[in-house]
Amino acid sequence: MSAELTPRGTSVCRGCDGTDLVSVLDLGEQPLSNEMALSQEHPDPAFPLHLRTCPGCGLGQVGEYVLPERIFGEEYPYLSSVSSSWLAHAGRYVEQLTAELGLGSDDLVMEIASNDGYLLAQMQAVGPRVLGIEPAGKVAQIARDKGVPTVSEFFGLETAEKLVAEHGRPRLVAANNVMAHVPDLRDFVAGLAHLCDDRTVVTVENPSYLTLLHEVQFDTIYHEHFSYLTAHAVARVVAEAGLELVRVERLTTHGGSNRYWIARAGSRPVDDSVAATIAEELEGGLLSEPTWREFSSRSRAAIDGLRSWLDERHAAGRVVAGYGAAAKGNTIMNAAGVRRDDLVVVVDGSEQKQGRFLPGTQVPVAAPTELAGHAPDDVLILPWNIAGEIGPIIRGMVPAAEVWVAVPEMRPL
């Protein structure tokens, strides 16, 4: 992985090297969404957060202002295992891929950005050998403590060469919600290509950029999401590395995602879902300026809606708390100019986040068990994509409180 900042995402497309990027939504200067402070004494450093689209390949992207080593370093706080719905999703993946590929004890399964071993522990239990690649050192150690072998490195061509030399080529490579997190997309894809032989399957999961545009999911825009993917863009970038997009599955995760099946060009038949998805993306306005303009307008309305709602709650003397110290929540709250006195607390199940303060807004983060003690009248669910999981938990803790989400507009749950 390149260890320097470049014009990718601001003036050069990181997918196709195009230079005519179009502004879609400028969210101003914002702090890093997962960089949580231990005190409220100093303002958090902020960097431009500006979504642009390449009208050629359809890749959504933001610029590079901070190296991945800072974003995904030792203090990276996100733990996949905290979400029961995400654990269940990983379990279904293990069951499906084990059956479809006939994975056995002789097969190696690698996961890039394996986090705390949430998926590989389940894969390991059904037989295959596993290896995680996770750059966040503390998170990787949690996985190792579970018995999941994990390498603490950023993934790219250089890392792939070392992995193949030491472990051989895998039968399956899982890359869930990571392909969007790398500034040097071409180096990442070159690394995937090096891992592959004719039997290797790579699966990449990421939220759909077209769904983001249509459903006004602007709060999933933050600095660690360097790219916003579609089948149209993925097919183009992997082809340059001698790979081929061979299948696309639709998923409900993260408000609407795709699972891209990728293999060496010519090694597997191409499923009809590839052409069908690309056609749907183009017909849905992926490369259309009216689509981008409508997304921008509706995003601004949602941001203004949250600000107005908070002002109304404050004027009425109501106590507002938040649930889920998610990065997406930090994007919308900073865009709406939320202040530390707008919410008394945000609770979150991750011990890595508790006792810290949200970036920018500096709202304190506490354990869910502390929610009732604040006696909130309203609770705002920040990770709206798992509101169905969180809503019943909140109602069990504070039955009298009203529960809300803010995207795509303010509404009670």
Backbone torsions as a table, in degrees:
resi	resn	phi	psi	omega
1	MET	NA	134.7	179.1
2	SER	-63.1	131.8	-177.4
3	ALA	-102.7	40.5	177.5
4	GLU	-146.6	154.1	178.2
5	LEU	-81.3	144.0	-176.5
6	THR	-135.6	175.1	176.9
7	PRO	-76.7	4.1	-179.8
8	ARG	-58.6	132.9	177.8
9	GLY	90.2	-14.0	176.3
10	THR	-112.6	-49.7	179.9
11	SER	-127.6	-9.3	179.0
12	VAL	-132.5	131.0	178.6
13	CYS	-70.4	128.7	-179.6
14	ARG	-76.9	-7.5	177.7
15	GLY	-93.7	-48.2	-173.3
16	CYS	-124.4	4.1	-179.3
17	ASP	69.4	13.0	175.7
18	GLY	-63.1	153.3	-175.9
19	THR	-119.0	15.1	-178.2
20	ASP	-113.9	44.5	-178.6
21	LEU	-60.5	143.1	-176.6
22	VAL	-111.5	132.7	177.2
23	SER	-68.1	131.0	178.2
24	VAL	-112.6	-48.5	-179.0
25	LEU	-154.5	120.1	177.9
26	ASP	-101.3	112.4	-178.7
27	LEU	-96.5	14.4	176.9
28	GLY	74.5	-161.1	178.0
29	GLU	-92.5	129.1	-177.7
30	GLN	-135.5	152.5	174.1
31	PRO	-73.2	167.5	176.0
32	LEU	-66.6	128.8	-169.3
33	SER	-67.6	-21.3	180.0
34	ASN	-111.2	12.0	-179.4
35	GLU	-98.8	95.3	-173.5
36	MET	-101.1	131.8	-176.1
37	ALA	-85.8	160.0	177.3
38	LEU	-92.2	-7.1	178.0
39	SER	-147.9	169.4	177.9
40	GLN	-103.0	15.4	-170.2
41	GLU	-74.9	-33.2	-173.1
42	HIS	-124.3	142.7	177.1
43	PRO	-65.7	146.2	179.8
44	ASP	-78.6	138.5	176.5
45	PRO	-62.8	141.3	-176.8
46	ALA	-122.5	152.4	-176.5
47	PHE	-138.0	153.1	179.5
48	PRO	-56.4	137.7	176.7
49	LEU	-128.5	97.3	-168.0
50	HIS	-136.6	112.2	179.1
51	LEU	-80.8	129.1	175.1
52	ARG	-127.0	157.8	179.1
53	THR	-124.5	141.5	171.8
54	CYS	-87.8	116.5	-179.3
55	PRO	-70.6	-8.5	178.8
56	GLY	-87.0	-57.0	-176.2
57	CYS	-101.6	-11.4	177.4
58	GLY	81.1	15.0	178.9
59	LEU	-80.2	124.7	170.0
60	GLY	-81.8	148.7	-175.5
61	GLN	-163.9	154.8	172.4
62	VAL	-121.5	161.5	-175.5
63	GLY	-76.4	168.9	-179.5
64	GLU	-98.6	120.5	178.6
65	TYR	-129.8	-17.4	-179.6
66	VAL	-138.8	136.8	179.3
67	LEU	-68.9	148.9	178.5
68	PRO	-56.5	-29.1	179.9
69	GLU	-59.1	-30.7	178.1
70	ARG	-79.8	-42.7	-176.2
71	ILE	-69.0	-43.6	-172.4
72	PHE	-110.9	29.0	-177.0
73	GLY	-79.0	-157.3	-173.6
74	GLU	-57.3	-33.8	-173.3
75	GLU	-94.8	10.8	179.9
76	TYR	-57.6	124.1	-166.9
77	PRO	-95.3	-7.1	-171.4
78	TYR	-79.8	128.2	176.3
79	LEU	-120.6	118.8	-176.7
80	SER	-62.9	-33.0	-174.2
81	SER	-69.5	-11.3	-179.5
82	VAL	-65.5	-31.6	-177.7
83	SER	-92.0	118.4	178.9
84	SER	-66.0	-34.4	179.8
85	SER	-68.7	-33.7	178.8
86	TRP	-72.9	-36.6	174.9
87	LEU	-61.6	-42.1	179.1
88	ALA	-65.0	-39.0	177.3
89	HIS	-60.7	-43.4	178.4
90	ALA	-63.2	-38.0	178.7
91	GLY	-63.4	-40.6	177.9
92	ARG	-66.2	-36.7	177.3
93	TYR	-61.6	-47.0	-179.6
94	VAL	-59.3	-45.4	-179.5
95	GLU	-62.6	-45.1	-177.8
96	GLN	-66.3	-50.2	-174.5
97	LEU	-71.2	-34.0	176.5
98	THR	-61.0	-42.4	-179.0
99	ALA	-71.9	-47.1	-175.0
100	GLU	-66.5	-36.7	-177.0
101	LEU	-97.3	-5.6	-179.3
102	GLY	62.7	42.7	-174.9
103	LEU	-67.4	137.2	178.6
104	GLY	-133.9	-171.9	-174.0
105	SER	-67.4	-18.9	178.8
106	ASP	-85.2	-8.5	-176.4
107	ASP	-92.6	145.5	177.0
108	LEU	-105.5	130.0	175.3
109	VAL	-114.6	122.6	175.7
110	MET	-107.3	145.2	170.5
111	GLU	-125.6	128.1	176.9
112	ILE	-92.5	130.7	-171.7
113	ALA	63.5	57.9	-172.8
114	SER	-79.1	-3.3	175.2
115	ASN	52.9	-130.0	-173.3
116	ASP	-92.8	20.8	178.1
117	GLY	81.8	16.9	-175.3
118	TYR	-56.7	-36.8	-178.2
119	LEU	-94.5	-45.9	-174.3
120	LEU	-67.3	-28.8	175.8
121	ALA	-62.4	-38.1	178.3
122	GLN	-72.8	-37.3	177.1
123	MET	-66.0	-41.7	-179.6
124	GLN	-60.5	-35.5	-176.9
125	ALA	-68.1	-20.6	-179.0
126	VAL	-101.3	2.8	170.1
127	GLY	132.9	-48.1	-174.9
128	PRO	-63.7	155.2	168.9
129	ARG	-71.5	149.5	-177.5
130	VAL	-134.4	155.5	174.4
131	LEU	-150.6	124.7	177.3
132	GLY	-98.0	148.0	173.3
133	ILE	-122.5	109.8	-173.0
134	GLU	-141.5	112.1	-174.7
135	PRO	-72.6	-26.0	-178.7
136	ALA	-73.9	109.5	-169.6
137	GLY	-58.7	-46.4	-178.0
138	LYS	-67.5	-37.9	178.8
139	VAL	-67.3	-41.5	178.3
140	ALA	-61.6	-36.0	180.0
141	GLN	-67.5	-34.4	175.5
142	ILE	-59.8	-41.9	178.7
143	ALA	-64.3	-44.3	179.9
144	ARG	-62.4	-36.3	178.3
145	ASP	-64.3	-23.8	176.1
146	LYS	-83.1	-5.5	-177.0
147	GLY	93.1	13.5	179.5
148	VAL	-97.4	111.5	178.6
149	PRO	-57.8	128.7	-173.7
150	THR	-143.1	132.1	176.7
151	VAL	-99.6	129.5	-178.7
152	SER	-94.5	81.6	178.1
153	GLU	-146.2	154.8	169.2
154	PHE	-75.6	144.7	-176.4
155	PHE	-94.4	136.5	174.3
156	GLY	-170.8	-168.2	-175.9
157	LEU	-60.4	-44.0	-177.9
158	GLU	-61.5	-44.9	178.5
159	THR	-64.8	-40.7	179.7
160	ALA	-60.0	-40.3	179.3
161	GLU	-62.3	-40.4	178.7
162	LYS	-68.4	-40.0	-179.3
163	LEU	-64.0	-44.2	-179.6
164	VAL	-65.7	-40.6	179.6
165	ALA	-62.2	-34.4	-175.9
166	GLU	-92.7	-34.3	-171.3
167	HIS	-118.9	-10.3	-174.7
168	GLY	83.7	-179.6	-177.1
169	ARG	-89.0	137.3	-177.1
170	PRO	-79.5	158.4	172.3
171	ARG	-80.7	-33.6	-178.3
172	LEU	-138.6	136.6	172.7
173	VAL	-122.0	121.6	175.5
174	ALA	-100.8	132.8	178.7
175	ALA	-137.3	80.5	-175.7
176	ASN	-92.9	118.8	176.7
177	ASN	54.8	47.2	176.8
178	VAL	-131.8	-30.7	-176.9
179	MET	-61.4	-27.6	177.3
180	ALA	-79.1	-11.8	-171.9
181	HIS	-96.0	5.2	-175.5
182	VAL	-111.0	130.2	179.0
183	PRO	-68.3	-38.4	-178.7
184	ASP	-96.8	83.8	-175.1
185	LEU	-62.9	-37.8	-177.6
186	ARG	-68.3	-37.8	176.9
187	ASP	-65.9	-38.8	177.6
188	PHE	-61.4	-47.3	-179.0
189	VAL	-67.1	-36.0	175.8
190	ALA	-62.0	-36.5	175.9
191	GLY	-64.7	-42.6	175.9
192	LEU	-58.6	-44.1	-178.7
193	ALA	-61.1	-37.5	-179.1
194	HIS	-69.4	-29.4	177.9
195	LEU	-69.8	-22.1	-168.3
196	CYS	-88.8	136.8	158.4
197	ASP	-114.4	-169.9	-173.9
198	ASP	-69.7	-11.4	179.0
199	ARG	-99.5	-10.3	-173.5
200	THR	-77.6	136.6	171.6
201	VAL	-117.6	133.7	175.0
202	VAL	-111.6	130.2	173.2
203	THR	-116.7	130.1	-179.5
204	VAL	-119.3	123.1	175.4
205	GLU	-111.1	133.6	174.2
206	ASN	-157.9	150.8	174.7
207	PRO	-56.2	145.1	179.6
208	SER	-77.4	126.8	178.0
209	TYR	-63.7	-36.4	178.9
210	LEU	-64.8	-41.1	176.6
211	THR	-63.5	-41.5	176.0
212	LEU	-54.1	-45.0	-179.4
213	LEU	-67.6	-45.9	-176.1
214	HIS	-71.6	-36.7	-175.3
215	GLU	-97.5	7.5	175.5
216	VAL	58.3	46.4	-179.2
217	GLN	-90.9	49.8	-176.2
218	PHE	-64.3	-21.1	-177.2
219	ASP	-74.0	-6.9	172.6
220	THR	-86.3	5.7	174.0
221	ILE	-87.9	113.2	170.4
222	TYR	-153.1	170.6	-164.7
223	HIS	-61.8	-30.9	-179.0
224	GLU	-77.4	-14.4	173.1
225	HIS	-90.9	84.6	-176.9
226	PHE	-70.0	-32.0	-176.1
227	SER	-131.0	155.8	179.9
228	TYR	-128.4	115.7	-161.0
229	LEU	-100.5	151.1	169.6
230	THR	-138.1	166.1	175.3
231	ALA	-60.8	-37.5	179.8
232	HIS	-58.0	-46.7	-178.2
233	ALA	-74.2	-42.1	-178.4
234	VAL	-62.9	-43.6	-179.6
235	ALA	-57.8	-40.2	-178.5
236	ARG	-70.2	-44.9	-174.0
237	VAL	-72.8	-34.7	-179.7
238	VAL	-74.9	-29.0	179.8
239	ALA	-62.1	-33.4	-179.5
240	GLU	-67.0	-19.1	-179.9
241	ALA	-102.0	11.2	179.4
242	GLY	81.4	17.0	177.2
243	LEU	-107.6	173.0	-177.0
244	GLU	-144.7	135.4	172.5
245	LEU	-77.8	117.9	-171.9
246	VAL	-113.3	-9.5	-179.1
247	ARG	-166.6	147.5	175.2
248	VAL	-131.1	127.4	174.5
249	GLU	-111.4	142.2	175.9
250	ARG	-91.5	135.1	-179.8
251	LEU	-126.2	156.1	178.2
252	THR	-92.1	-9.1	-175.9
253	THR	-63.0	148.6	178.1
254	HIS	54.3	35.1	176.8
255	GLY	79.5	4.0	179.2
256	GLY	131.3	100.0	-176.6
257	SER	-123.0	169.3	171.5
258	ASN	-119.7	145.7	167.7
259	ARG	-108.3	116.4	-178.5
260	TYR	-97.4	121.1	174.6
261	TRP	-91.7	126.0	-174.4
262	ILE	-129.1	140.7	179.9
263	ALA	-148.9	170.9	173.8
264	ARG	-57.4	138.3	-178.7
265	ALA	-55.8	127.3	177.5
266	GLY	85.6	-4.3	-176.1
267	SER	-85.8	-18.7	-179.3
268	ARG	-139.5	150.8	175.2
269	PRO	-66.3	148.0	179.7
270	VAL	-90.5	121.9	-178.5
271	ASP	-72.3	151.6	178.8
272	ASP	-61.4	-20.2	-178.0
273	SER	-63.5	-23.8	-179.1
274	VAL	-68.1	-56.0	-180.0
275	ALA	-63.1	-37.8	-178.6
276	ALA	-65.4	-40.8	-179.5
277	THR	-68.8	-44.2	179.1
278	ILE	-61.8	-42.6	178.2
279	ALA	-61.9	-41.4	179.5
280	GLU	-64.7	-38.1	179.1
281	GLU	-64.8	-43.3	180.0
282	LEU	-68.6	-41.8	178.2
283	GLU	-67.2	-26.9	180.0
284	GLY	-82.5	1.6	174.0
285	GLY	92.5	21.1	-180.0
286	LEU	-53.1	-40.8	-177.3
287	LEU	-103.3	23.8	-173.6
288	SER	-108.6	126.5	178.7
289	GLU	-61.2	-38.6	176.3
290	PRO	-58.3	-35.5	177.2
291	THR	-63.0	-44.7	-179.5
292	TRP	-65.4	-41.0	-179.0
293	ARG	-65.9	-41.7	179.8
294	GLU	-65.3	-40.0	176.6
295	PHE	-59.3	-45.5	-179.9
296	SER	-61.6	-44.0	-178.6
297	SER	-64.9	-44.0	-179.2
298	ARG	-70.3	-31.8	176.6
299	SER	-65.1	-43.8	178.4
300	ARG	-61.5	-38.4	179.9
301	ALA	-65.5	-39.5	178.9
302	ALA	-66.4	-40.9	178.2
303	ILE	-62.7	-46.8	178.3
304	ASP	-63.8	-35.0	179.7
305	GLY	-63.7	-41.3	177.7
306	LEU	-65.0	-43.2	-178.9
307	ARG	-62.2	-43.9	-180.0
308	SER	-64.9	-41.0	179.9
309	TRP	-62.3	-44.1	179.1
310	LEU	-64.0	-40.7	178.7
311	ASP	-63.2	-40.6	179.4
312	GLU	-65.8	-42.0	178.8
313	ARG	-63.3	-43.9	-179.4
314	HIS	-63.8	-43.0	-179.8
315	ALA	-64.5	-30.1	-179.9
316	ALA	-85.8	-0.1	178.8
317	GLY	75.9	19.3	-178.3
318	ARG	-86.5	148.1	179.0
319	VAL	-94.8	124.8	-177.4
320	VAL	-114.7	130.7	173.8
321	ALA	-122.5	167.4	177.0
322	GLY	-121.9	156.6	176.2
323	TYR	-126.9	123.2	177.8
324	GLY	96.4	101.2	-179.8
325	ALA	-82.9	57.6	-174.4
326	ALA	-83.4	151.5	178.4
327	ALA	-58.4	-39.4	-178.6
328	LYS	-62.2	-35.4	177.4
329	GLY	-65.7	-36.1	178.8
330	ASN	-66.9	-34.7	178.4
331	THR	-62.3	-51.0	-176.5
332	ILE	-70.1	-36.4	-178.7
333	MET	-68.6	-39.5	176.8
334	ASN	-69.8	-35.9	176.8
335	ALA	-65.0	-32.9	-178.7
336	ALA	-88.6	2.6	178.2
337	GLY	67.2	35.6	179.7
338	VAL	-65.9	138.9	-179.4
339	ARG	-108.6	163.7	-176.3
340	ARG	-63.9	-21.6	179.3
341	ASP	-92.2	2.0	177.0
342	ASP	-76.7	-33.0	177.7
343	LEU	-126.6	133.4	-178.4
344	VAL	-72.5	-30.1	-178.4
345	VAL	-167.9	156.2	165.6
346	VAL	-121.5	127.2	-179.9
347	VAL	-101.8	150.3	-176.8
348	ASP	-153.9	142.8	-177.7
349	GLY	-75.1	-12.3	-178.6
350	SER	-81.9	120.3	177.3
351	GLU	-64.4	-22.7	178.8
352	GLN	-66.1	-24.0	-176.7
353	LYS	-100.5	-24.6	-176.6
354	GLN	-64.9	140.0	-178.2
355	GLY	85.3	0.5	177.8
356	ARG	-106.6	-174.3	-177.6
357	PHE	-130.9	139.1	-178.6
358	LEU	-62.1	140.4	-179.3
359	PRO	-64.5	136.0	178.2
360	GLY	84.6	-65.0	-178.1
361	THR	-74.9	-27.0	179.0
362	GLN	60.5	28.8	173.7
363	VAL	-72.6	135.6	-179.1
364	PRO	-70.1	147.0	178.4
365	VAL	-110.4	132.1	-177.9
366	ALA	-134.1	172.5	176.9
367	ALA	-72.0	150.1	179.0
368	PRO	-55.1	-29.2	-179.5
369	THR	-63.8	-16.0	-179.2
370	GLU	-90.4	-5.0	-175.6
371	LEU	-61.2	-48.6	-176.1
372	ALA	-60.5	-32.8	-179.2
373	GLY	-64.1	-21.1	178.3
374	HIS	-88.6	-6.6	177.9
375	ALA	45.8	56.8	-177.8
376	PRO	-72.0	144.3	172.2
377	ASP	-84.3	-30.4	-178.6
378	ASP	-135.4	140.4	175.5
379	VAL	-125.2	122.7	-179.7
380	LEU	-97.8	118.0	176.3
381	ILE	-81.2	116.8	-177.7
382	LEU	-82.8	-43.4	173.5
383	PRO	-83.2	79.0	-174.2
384	TRP	-59.0	-23.2	-177.2
385	ASN	-68.2	-18.6	175.0
386	ILE	-120.1	30.8	179.3
387	ALA	-60.4	-33.7	179.0
388	GLY	-63.5	-29.8	177.2
389	GLU	-80.0	-38.5	-173.0
390	ILE	-83.5	-35.8	-175.6
391	GLY	-51.0	-52.1	179.6
392	PRO	-61.3	-32.8	178.2
393	ILE	-63.9	-45.2	180.0
394	ILE	-62.5	-45.1	-177.6
395	ARG	-64.7	-28.8	175.9
396	GLY	-72.3	-28.9	-178.1
397	MET	-87.5	-43.5	-177.1
398	VAL	-133.4	78.9	-172.9
399	PRO	-59.3	-27.8	-175.8
400	ALA	-83.4	-12.9	-175.7
401	ALA	-77.6	147.8	170.8
402	GLU	-85.4	140.1	-176.9
403	VAL	-110.9	135.0	-172.4
404	TRP	-134.7	157.2	165.1
405	VAL	-129.2	156.7	-172.5
406	ALA	-111.8	-5.9	-176.5
407	VAL	-126.8	132.3	5.4
408	PRO	-81.5	-5.2	171.9
409	GLU	-156.8	165.6	178.6
410	MET	-64.7	128.1	177.3
411	ARG	-159.1	147.6	176.1
412	PRO	-74.1	148.5	179.8
413	LEU	-85.5	NA	NA
